[in-house]
Amino acid sequence: MKPSAPLACALFDLDGTLLDTAPDLAWCLNTLREQCRLAPLDYPVIRKQVSNGTVAVLRTGFPHVGTAEFEALRPRFLQLYRDNLARETRLFAGFEAVLAQLEANHVPWGVVTNKPGWLTEPLLQQLGLYSRAAVVLSGDSLQVNKPHPLPLLTAAQRAGVEPTRCLYLGDALRDAQAARAANMVSLGARFGYIDPADDPASWPVDAWIEQPAQMLAWFGLHPAWGG
């Protein structure tokens, strides 16, 4: 879908789209493995699971443990992560300039993620992003999560923009499905945490971008550096 007029609101998935959170999640997982006297996993093995949430990351590190042991490890992993949210986590390269361009042109932007609020909000606060966002919806903000469209529709409503004038950028199938169901422009972040086993060619996206600056054209804007 190519809109007939420039869009008016940018909404982003968090992990693997707006923020490169994989280094910290990988550090926490390998720290926990070390505590359990296990060798560290290679970073690429962990990275591809980050968009699937902390349970998927933890299961990657402990694939053979039973339910009871896994549930005992889970709070230890989450506490490690909560205590180390922003050791290395940063905006993906190029995103600071994109956010600055949106803000300079009075285009509201926000975050819609399945990550729980007790992790999402302090992370954004520590990076100085929370107060800049027009809306932040976490995985426990509503009764449903992506791929249900309600979180995206609610974000548009809170931003004061019609869904058809919103863009949603994500790096997972659930993101594309939610955006399509919400009747928003759906972009795929090729730079995100896409598992090689996925089939992104089949995802219902309007376009793929290789770097954040490419989304500005959908708002009738151009990168500040002109490239």
Secondary structure, DSSP 8 states (H G I E B T S, - for coil): ---SS---EEEE-TBTTTEE-HHHHHHHHHHHHHHTT-----HHHHHTTGGG-HHHHHHHHSTT--HHHHHHHHHHHHHHHHTTTTSS-EE-TTHHHHHHHHHHTT--EEEE-SS-HHHHHHHHHHTT-GGG-SEEE-TTSSS--TTSSHHHHHHHHHHT--GGGEEEEESSHHHHHHHHHTT-EEEEETTS---TTS-GGGS--SEEESSGGGGGGGGT---TT--
